[in-house]
Amino acid sequence: MYSILGMIIFGEVKRVSYIDDYINFESFFNAFLTLFIVATGDSWNLIMASYGVEKSPSYQCIVSPSYEDYRDIGGMKTVGCGD
């Protein structure tokens, strides 16, 4: 249940610093894995800090992405700023 809630809230957050191919909320498995890592206490503070990154020059995102933005990025990175 918390994995699905995390997918809804954090599913579109751009990958920065500690957020990578495995530690994210983009799919159910990754959300479950991320919550398991946080529950065991393994670098939970780095994950929390990654989701708390403010908009800066290194954190560039497309506020309202169109279909062309998704197509041009090729599905390899998250498009959009997230919530």
Buried (B, 14 or more C-beta within 10 A) or exposed (E): EEBEEBBEEBBBBBBBEBBEEEBBBBEEEBBBBBBEBBEEEEBEEEBEEBBEBEEEEEEEBEEEBEEEEEEEEEEEEBBBBBE
